[in-house]
Amino acid sequence: MLFASLLLWSLALAGGGWRSLDVSGFGLLALSGLIGIFIGDTALFACMNRLGPRRSGVLFATHALFSACLAWLFLGESLWGWTLVGSGLLVGGVMLAIVWGKREDEAHVWEQVRGALWIGVGLGLLAALCQSVATLMLKPLMSSGVDAVAASAMRMSTALAAHGLLWLVWRGARARTRLHLRDATWIFLSAAIAMALGMTLILQAMRHGQAGLVAVLSSVTPVLILPLLWLVYRRRPALGAWVGASLAVAGTALILT
């Protein structure tokens, strides 16, 4: 979050996006950062530590369902026709690709469950719910023309401050080992791609499209993880993964057309 905050504020200052921020929106951006990043991302990382990237991916993908329901309840948005069919295919394909994407004889360390399964499942669902709430609550603000980079910078800084406070008051939030340069490099790349670029693009998409639809499209992430897991496992994904990925692509095509 420190890396992401520095990147985002540098871009916001260089591009002038910081001028779009208004004092009246600070509270909403801060609350969104606390819910989505401080609580949501932390819960997602904790879930991944317990269940691995494949299982945590399918749990986090449920944020599309949460978002669709919340957008209907609070924003009056609804999905109909081929868009609804495409959304169903996309979300169903993602779930299928992750649930059936593991070979029966797969013994990679990332497939092991650490600790109680129900705790990991609860953390994954909490992360998905926080992602939905934190994103949807910004829809009216983003529609008003606030710069997406500056908004992301504000959210990230608030979450960073909250984690800094937690680090000061609770020993459990502190690292147990020293941070090596190689690990810091990977963390920087993750922050730049996922936190800085990824979340900024989602906020930018919120300015132009329905919040529920943006959430559905962003839920395709676990399908994109499959080829990366292939590189790590050195084994081709199971048939269910290919079927699920095909459904997700078909659903995306229906939504876009």
Helices and strands as residue ranges (DSSP letters): H 2-15, G 17-20, H 23-33, I 34-41, H 42-60, H 63-74, H 81-99, G 109-111, H 117-136, H 139-143, H 148-169, G 171-173, H 181-190, I 191-198, H 199-208, H 211-218, H 221-233, H 239-256
